[in-house]
Amino acid sequence: MTDDLLIRGPAAAEQRLVLLHGWGADADDLLDLGEELASRDTGVISLRAPEPHPYGVGRQWYDLQQPEWPGLAEARLLLRQRLEDLAESLPLEQTIVLGFSQGAAMALDVAGELPVAGVIGCSGYPHPGWSPQSPLPPILLTHGRADPVVPYGASEELQRLWRSAGGESELLGFQGGHSIDPALFPALRSFLQRHWPQPRP
């Protein structure tokens, strides 16, 4: 463990799940989920967002309270560099990125431009002016239809943008709020199993 990430699973794993937490959370927030979804032979890495949250608890990828989100451009560059650094130990083609809320927005924006095996975006939203560019990895989106924080329509817009750029996407809605519904865990596991490369014999 270092200050900016948490690691679980075998050091010699041939597949990896990278987790990006939401606004006001921290790297440990999604670790239990990652371990629940991933098999024992999967490496799980949860990244810590670079900035302290303005309310003094948790972290943020960029400040959502600043008009027009001036920190977004730097946040994109930093996350891209961190993902590329991780590729030195395991290729991105063997990596799936899962993000929640602000972490989902970052995952789709940044990992979507990299040769990852897939992206899972939970309760996410598109960044202003974001236009995904082909070739795109497959994505799975989940969103509560009664989400009071990020409207369900944000994931519908993510899917529209992704498909308009030729990407493969699936949106799973559920009757709930700003969360990841455990009833969807089987679908999340299935996505991971389908899109990680098959292990070498």
QUILINDA-V647799 format. One record per helix or strand of 3 or more residues. SS is the DSSP state (a for helix, b for strand). FROM is the first residue (numbers start at 1). TO is the last residue. Records with the same first field share a line. If there is no record, write none. Layout:
BEGIN
SS->FROM-TO / FROM-TO
END
This chain:
BEGIN
b->5-8 / 16-20 / 43-47 / 95-100 / 118-122 / 139-144 / 169-174
a->27-37 / 72-86 / 92-94 / 102-113 / 152-164 / 182-195
END
